[in-house]
Amino acid sequence: MALMENLATSLGATVKWQKTTWKTLMEDFRSKQCDIAVGWYF
């Protein structure tokens, strides 16, 4: 999360966290619900 906050700061942007799922991710991009996605597996 800190990585994304730092990236946004360096781009002069702000982060708005948006919940999504892998199933709906592409539709979220198309509908401008998000611009970038970050995920991880444990």
Sine and cosine of phi, psi and omega as CSV:
sin_phi,cos_phi,sin_psi,cos_psi,sin_omega,cos_omega
0.00,0.00,-0.63,0.77,0.03,-1.00
-0.89,0.46,-0.59,0.81,0.02,-1.00
-0.86,0.51,-0.70,0.71,0.00,-1.00
-0.94,0.35,-0.60,0.80,0.07,-1.00
-0.89,0.46,-0.69,0.73,0.02,-1.00
-0.91,0.41,-0.65,0.76,0.05,-1.00
-0.88,0.48,-0.73,0.68,0.01,-1.00
-0.86,0.50,-0.70,0.71,0.01,-1.00
-0.87,0.50,-0.68,0.73,-0.02,-1.00
-0.92,0.38,-0.39,0.92,0.03,-1.00
-1.00,-0.10,0.00,1.00,-0.03,-1.00
0.95,0.32,0.48,0.87,-0.03,-1.00
-0.89,-0.46,0.10,-1.00,0.10,-0.99
-0.85,-0.53,0.42,-0.91,-0.01,-1.00
-1.00,-0.09,0.73,-0.68,0.19,-0.98
-0.83,-0.56,0.95,-0.31,-0.05,-1.00
-0.94,0.33,0.76,-0.65,-0.04,-1.00
-0.79,-0.61,0.85,-0.53,0.06,-1.00
-0.96,0.30,0.63,-0.78,0.06,-1.00
-0.47,-0.88,0.03,-1.00,0.10,-0.99
-0.76,-0.65,0.30,-0.95,0.07,-1.00
-0.87,0.49,-0.55,0.83,-0.02,-1.00
-0.91,0.42,-0.59,0.81,-0.07,-1.00
-0.96,-0.27,0.06,1.00,-0.11,-0.99
-0.84,0.54,-0.74,0.67,-0.04,-1.00
-0.90,0.44,-0.63,0.78,0.06,-1.00
-0.91,0.41,-0.59,0.80,0.06,-1.00
-0.89,0.45,-0.63,0.78,0.09,-1.00
-0.90,0.43,-0.75,0.67,-0.03,-1.00
-0.87,0.49,-0.60,0.80,-0.04,-1.00
-1.00,-0.01,0.20,0.98,0.05,-1.00
0.89,0.46,0.47,0.88,0.09,-1.00
-0.97,0.23,-0.38,0.92,0.04,-1.00
-0.43,-0.90,0.39,-0.92,0.01,-1.00
-0.94,-0.34,-0.41,0.91,-0.04,-1.00
-0.55,-0.84,0.53,-0.85,0.02,-1.00
-0.82,-0.58,0.61,-0.80,0.03,-1.00
-0.73,-0.69,0.73,-0.68,0.02,-1.00
-0.53,-0.85,0.25,-0.97,0.03,-1.00
-0.41,-0.91,0.36,-0.93,0.07,-1.00
-0.87,-0.49,0.59,-0.81,0.05,-1.00
-0.97,-0.26,0.00,0.00,0.00,0.00
